[in-house]
């Protein structure tokens, strides 16, 4: 069986390199046959796509998608420094 840190690294690389996601901000943890995804994204569609790519990169592991969807809004006025 492959070491958990190698599986996590493979999944993170897939998330970064897959043209569907190009995601660098998601943390990947592997425990036994469980894969945990944590972080923040801006849409539910993106959240699901990340889980799909992660599952493809680590077949046979149960994917737990704990990624939060946050809304990003433009500032109302210019910030004064």
Secondary structure as GFF3:
##gff-version 3
##sequence-region A 1 81
A	DSSP	alpha_helix	4	17	.	.	.	ID=ss1
A	DSSP	beta_strand	27	31	.	.	.	ID=ss2
A	DSSP	beta_strand	34	41	.	.	.	ID=ss3
A	DSSP	alpha_helix	44	57	.	.	.	ID=ss4
A	DSSP	beta_strand	62	69	.	.	.	ID=ss5
###
